C-alpha cells in the first residue's frame, strides 16, 4: 500500500501503462500492487474486500481468478489495444 487515507477508494494496480502513473494514482486512491500473473491467491482477504478498481494494461490483462477474488470490484481500467482477461 502506498497511500493510507480512509476517504480514498482502494485500487489494485497489476500493470501501469506509464512510469509516472502510480504516483499520480496515490494522490486520489489507496494503491495496492500485484504481479500481472496474479491469480488472486496472493491478494490478502483484507485488501481484496476493499479493492474497488483494477488498473492494468492490455498486455498484462488480469486473470479470472484475480477478478473473482475482488468481491467489491466496480471498474477495470485497461490501457492499450486487445484485452487479455
Protein Blocks (a to p, Z undefined) as FASTA:
>chain_A
ZZdcfklccdddfbdfbfklmmmmmmmpccddddfklghjmpcfklmmmmmbdcddfklo
pafklmmmmmkbcbdcdedjddcZZ
